[in-house]
């Protein structure tokens, strides 16, 4: 027998689902809201300026989403546990600059996989320290990570250095230039999709697997939903806190190396100030700021939406100064929709 209900809603006499039922379904599927905003932006921009539909723009959006996406996946895991992390850009800046400097000066022939492993380990150590401090001090994670952010940046600028590294290691430069796909347009222009987008794809699959298929993933959502109940059920809060921040730090370290490889320079001042847009992307993807929810697909859609607003609105003549305002409107809209979901 065919099920004629719509996620628990019964159709009317004409076989149609009521608007109220459709609205309730929409509230239970936040990524649909985010995807709808992406489609809306694309249609508006593409209608005003048909150049938007070029393959090169798609490649640019994917390229610009890699570092944001890696950051956002780490933030998702932390938010799902009920915490918040604003130190990930400082971790990325420290790791990318120090690793680039050490490899350039001491081990210029170090292969890219080893560089990524070193960066991931360094970022994970910083993140684990965040988690340990949050658990030990019983302080709000926002306050703790603001503090560690300033300490890391201060240490970097005071003791490590501030000079730009223009001549990055050959393995990092080659990885940044490696093409996954090349497209030649009708006018002869060549667009390249870099291979490092696969790093984001792998990170997304691993994050999904951790959150949806492992015990630690269940623990993350349980602690984010209600830490007191989670602890009574046998979940170790210390383990969860250290894991989520270490994982966010690990992805931040990798993101820093991806930033250097894609831009072919290491700048200790890069990435500062992007924390709020990354958190906004995760929230736009459906994660509650209070924890206990969030998905990888929603987070990636939020990253795409933020990247679209940052990269393509210039095509329709909207100045960059208005981009933050538009992102703010989207956040308020998404926040309203998701708060209604919480009440429902």
C-alpha positions as CSV (number, residue, x, y, z in Angstrom):
1,X,0.0,0.0,0.0
2,X,1.4,3.4,-1.0
3,X,1.9,5.9,1.9
4,X,0.0,9.0,1.1
5,X,1.2,11.0,4.1
6,X,3.8,13.8,3.9
7,X,6.2,13.1,6.7
8,X,3.3,12.5,9.1
9,X,0.9,15.0,7.4
10,X,-2.3,13.9,5.8
11,X,-3.4,15.2,2.4
12,X,-6.7,17.0,2.0
13,X,-9.6,15.7,0.0
14,X,-7.9,16.7,-3.3
15,X,-4.8,14.7,-2.5
16,X,-2.7,17.8,-1.8
17,X,-0.6,18.4,1.3
18,X,-1.6,21.5,3.3
19,X,0.7,24.5,3.4
20,X,1.0,24.0,7.1
21,X,2.3,20.4,6.6
22,X,4.8,21.6,4.0
23,X,6.0,24.3,6.3
24,X,6.5,21.8,9.2
25,X,8.4,19.6,6.8
26,X,10.6,22.5,5.8
27,X,11.3,23.4,9.4
28,X,12.5,19.8,10.0
29,X,14.9,20.0,7.0
30,X,17.1,23.1,7.5
31,X,19.5,22.4,4.5
32,X,16.5,22.8,2.2
33,X,16.2,26.4,3.4
34,X,19.9,27.0,2.7
35,X,19.7,25.3,-0.7
36,X,16.7,27.4,-1.6
37,X,18.7,30.6,-0.8
38,X,21.5,29.3,-3.0
39,X,19.1,28.7,-5.9
40,X,17.6,32.2,-5.3
41,X,21.0,33.9,-5.4
42,X,22.0,32.0,-8.5
43,X,18.8,32.8,-10.4
44,X,19.0,36.5,-9.5
45,X,22.6,36.9,-10.4
46,X,22.4,34.7,-13.5
47,X,19.3,36.7,-14.7
48,X,21.0,40.0,-14.3
49,X,24.4,38.9,-15.7
50,X,24.4,35.8,-17.9
51,X,28.2,35.6,-17.5
52,X,27.5,34.0,-14.1
53,X,26.7,30.7,-15.8
54,X,30.3,30.2,-17.1
55,X,32.2,27.1,-15.9
56,X,35.0,29.3,-14.7
57,X,32.7,30.8,-12.0
58,X,31.7,27.4,-10.8
59,X,35.4,26.5,-10.5
60,X,36.1,29.7,-8.6
61,X,33.3,29.0,-6.1
62,X,34.6,25.5,-5.5
63,X,38.2,26.8,-5.1
64,X,37.1,29.5,-2.7
65,X,35.0,27.0,-0.7
66,X,37.9,24.7,0.3
67,X,39.5,26.6,3.2
68,X,36.1,27.9,4.4
69,X,34.7,24.4,4.2
70,X,37.5,22.8,6.2
71,X,37.1,25.5,8.9
72,X,33.3,25.1,8.8
73,X,33.4,21.3,9.3
74,X,35.5,21.8,12.4
75,X,33.2,24.4,13.7
76,X,30.2,22.1,13.0
77,X,31.6,19.4,15.3
78,X,32.3,21.9,18.1
79,X,28.8,23.5,17.7
80,X,27.2,20.1,17.7
81,X,28.8,19.4,21.1
82,X,27.4,22.6,22.5
83,X,30.6,24.6,22.3
84,X,31.9,27.4,20.1
85,X,35.4,27.9,18.7
86,X,36.8,31.2,17.4
87,X,40.5,30.2,17.6
88,X,40.6,28.1,14.4
89,X,41.9,30.9,12.2
90,X,44.7,31.7,14.6
91,X,45.6,28.0,14.7
92,X,45.6,27.8,10.9
93,X,47.8,31.0,10.6
94,X,50.3,29.7,13.2
95,X,50.5,26.2,11.6
96,X,50.7,27.3,8.0
97,X,53.4,29.9,8.7
98,X,55.6,27.9,11.0
99,X,55.3,24.7,8.8
100,X,56.1,26.7,5.6
101,X,59.0,28.4,7.3
102,X,60.5,25.2,8.7
103,X,60.1,23.2,5.5
104,X,61.5,26.1,3.4
105,X,64.5,26.5,5.6
106,X,65.3,23.0,6.7
107,X,63.5,20.4,4.6
108,X,62.7,21.9,1.2
109,X,62.1,18.5,-0.4
110,X,59.5,17.3,2.1
111,X,56.6,15.6,0.3
112,X,53.1,17.1,0.5
113,X,51.5,14.2,2.4
114,X,54.1,14.6,5.2
115,X,53.5,18.3,5.3
116,X,49.8,17.7,5.7
117,X,50.3,15.2,8.5
118,X,52.6,17.6,10.3
119,X,50.1,20.4,9.9
120,X,47.2,18.2,11.0
121,X,49.1,17.0,14.1
122,X,50.1,20.6,15.0
123,X,46.6,21.9,14.7
124,X,45.2,18.9,16.7
125,X,47.6,19.7,19.6
126,X,46.4,23.3,19.7
127,X,42.8,22.2,19.5
128,X,43.2,19.5,22.2
129,X,44.6,22.2,24.5
130,X,41.5,24.2,23.9
131,X,39.3,21.3,24.8
132,X,41.3,20.5,27.9
133,X,41.0,24.1,29.1
134,X,37.3,24.2,28.4
135,X,36.8,21.1,30.5
136,X,39.2,21.8,33.3
137,X,38.2,25.5,33.8
138,X,34.5,24.8,33.3
139,X,34.5,28.1,31.4
140,X,32.5,29.0,28.4
141,X,34.3,27.8,25.3
142,X,33.8,31.2,23.6
143,X,35.8,32.9,26.3
144,X,38.5,30.2,26.3
145,X,39.0,30.2,22.6
146,X,39.0,34.0,22.4
147,X,41.9,33.9,24.9
148,X,43.8,31.2,23.1
149,X,43.3,33.0,19.8
150,X,45.0,36.1,21.1
151,X,47.8,34.1,22.8
152,X,48.6,32.1,19.6
153,X,48.6,35.2,17.4
154,X,50.7,37.2,19.8
155,X,53.2,34.3,20.0
156,X,53.3,34.1,16.2
157,X,53.9,37.8,15.7
158,X,56.3,38.2,18.6
159,X,58.6,35.1,18.4
160,X,58.1,33.4,15.0
161,X,58.0,36.2,12.5
162,X,55.9,38.4,10.3
163,X,57.7,38.3,6.9
164,X,55.8,37.0,3.9
165,X,57.0,33.7,2.4
166,X,56.7,34.1,-1.3
167,X,58.9,31.1,-2.3
168,X,57.0,28.3,-0.7
169,X,58.3,24.6,-0.8
170,X,58.1,23.1,-4.3
171,X,55.8,20.3,-3.1
172,X,53.2,22.8,-1.8
173,X,53.5,24.9,-5.0
174,X,53.1,21.8,-7.2
175,X,50.1,20.6,-5.2
176,X,48.4,24.0,-5.5
177,X,48.9,23.9,-9.3
178,X,47.7,20.3,-9.7
179,X,44.6,20.3,-11.9
180,X,41.7,17.9,-11.3
181,X,39.8,19.1,-14.4
182,X,40.5,21.6,-17.2
183,X,37.8,23.3,-19.3
184,X,38.3,25.4,-22.4
185,X,35.5,27.9,-23.0
186,X,34.1,29.0,-26.4
187,X,36.3,32.1,-26.4
188,X,39.4,30.0,-25.8
189,X,39.8,30.8,-22.1
190,X,40.9,27.9,-19.9
191,X,39.4,27.2,-16.5
192,X,41.1,24.9,-14.0
193,X,39.5,23.0,-11.1
194,X,42.3,22.4,-8.7
195,X,42.9,19.0,-7.2
196,X,43.0,20.3,-3.7
197,X,39.1,20.5,-3.7
198,X,39.4,16.7,-3.1
199,X,40.8,17.5,0.4
200,X,37.5,19.1,1.3
201,X,35.6,16.2,-0.2
202,X,37.6,13.7,1.9
203,X,37.2,15.8,5.1
204,X,33.5,16.0,4.5
205,X,33.1,12.2,4.2
206,X,35.3,11.6,7.2
207,X,33.3,14.2,9.3
208,X,30.0,12.7,8.2
209,X,31.2,9.2,9.1
210,X,32.4,10.3,12.6
211,X,29.2,12.1,13.4
212,X,26.7,9.6,11.9
213,X,28.4,6.2,12.2
214,X,30.6,6.2,15.4
215,X,30.1,6.2,19.1
216,X,32.0,9.5,19.5
217,X,29.6,11.1,17.0
218,X,26.6,10.0,19.1
219,X,28.4,11.3,22.2
220,X,29.0,14.7,20.5
221,X,25.3,15.2,19.8
222,X,24.3,13.8,23.2
223,X,26.6,16.3,25.0
224,X,25.4,19.1,22.8
225,X,21.8,18.3,23.5
226,X,22.1,18.0,27.3
227,X,25.5,17.5,28.9
228,X,24.0,16.5,32.3
229,X,21.9,13.8,30.8
230,X,24.7,12.7,28.6
231,X,27.0,12.3,31.5
232,X,24.5,10.2,33.4
233,X,24.2,8.0,30.4
234,X,27.9,7.3,30.6
235,X,29.4,9.7,28.1
236,X,32.8,11.1,29.1
237,X,32.5,14.9,28.8
238,X,36.3,15.3,29.0
239,X,36.8,13.0,26.1
240,X,34.2,14.7,24.0
241,X,35.5,18.2,24.7
242,X,39.1,17.3,23.9
243,X,38.0,15.4,20.7
244,X,35.8,18.1,19.2
245,X,38.3,20.9,19.7
246,X,41.2,18.6,18.6
247,X,39.3,17.7,15.4
248,X,38.5,21.4,14.7
249,X,42.2,22.2,15.2
250,X,43.3,19.3,12.9
251,X,41.1,20.6,10.1
252,X,42.3,24.2,10.8
253,X,45.9,23.0,10.4
254,X,45.1,21.4,7.1
255,X,43.1,24.4,6.0
256,X,46.2,26.6,6.6
257,X,48.3,24.5,4.3
258,X,45.6,24.5,1.7
259,X,45.5,28.3,1.9
260,X,49.3,28.5,1.3
261,X,49.2,26.0,-1.5
262,X,46.3,27.8,-3.3
263,X,47.7,31.3,-2.9
264,X,51.4,30.4,-3.1
265,X,52.5,32.5,-0.2
266,X,52.4,32.4,3.6
267,X,51.2,35.5,5.3
268,X,50.8,35.5,9.2
269,X,48.1,38.1,8.9
270,X,45.9,36.0,6.5
271,X,42.6,34.5,7.6
272,X,42.2,36.9,10.6
273,X,38.6,38.2,10.8
274,X,36.9,35.4,9.0
275,X,35.7,33.6,12.1
276,X,32.2,35.0,12.1
277,X,31.5,34.2,8.4
278,X,32.5,30.6,9.0
279,X,30.3,30.3,12.1
280,X,27.5,32.0,10.0
281,X,27.9,29.3,7.3
282,X,27.5,26.5,9.8
283,X,24.4,28.2,11.4
284,X,23.0,28.8,7.9
285,X,23.4,25.1,7.3
286,X,21.0,24.3,10.2
287,X,23.3,23.9,13.2
288,X,21.9,25.3,16.4
289,X,24.3,27.6,18.2
290,X,23.2,25.9,21.5
291,X,24.3,22.5,20.3
292,X,22.9,19.1,19.6
293,X,22.2,19.5,15.9
294,X,23.9,20.1,12.5
295,X,24.8,18.1,9.4
296,X,27.7,18.0,7.0
297,X,25.5,18.6,4.0
298,X,23.9,21.6,5.6
299,X,27.3,23.0,6.6
300,X,28.7,22.6,3.0
301,X,25.6,24.3,1.6
302,X,26.1,27.2,4.1
303,X,29.7,27.5,2.9
304,X,28.6,27.6,-0.7
305,X,26.0,30.3,0.1
306,X,28.6,32.5,1.9
307,X,31.1,32.0,-0.9
308,X,28.4,32.9,-3.5
309,X,27.7,36.1,-1.7
310,X,31.4,36.9,-1.3
311,X,32.4,36.1,-4.8
312,X,29.7,36.7,-7.4
313,X,27.5,39.6,-6.2
314,X,30.1,41.9,-7.8
315,X,28.8,40.6,-11.2
316,X,25.5,42.4,-10.6
317,X,27.0,45.6,-9.5
318,X,26.6,45.1,-5.7
319,X,29.6,46.6,-4.0
320,X,31.6,44.5,-1.6
321,X,30.6,46.7,1.3
322,X,27.0,45.4,1.0
323,X,28.1,41.7,1.1
324,X,28.2,41.5,4.9
325,X,24.8,43.1,5.1
326,X,23.3,40.5,2.7
327,X,24.9,37.7,4.7
328,X,23.5,39.3,7.9
329,X,20.0,39.2,6.3
330,X,20.4,35.6,5.4
331,X,21.5,34.7,8.9
332,X,18.5,36.5,10.5
333,X,16.2,34.8,8.0
334,X,17.7,31.3,8.7
335,X,17.8,32.0,12.4
336,X,14.1,32.9,12.4
337,X,13.2,29.7,10.5
338,X,15.3,27.5,12.7
339,X,13.9,29.1,15.9
340,X,10.4,28.3,14.7
341,X,11.6,24.7,14.2
342,X,12.8,24.6,17.8
343,X,9.4,25.7,19.0
344,X,7.5,23.3,16.8
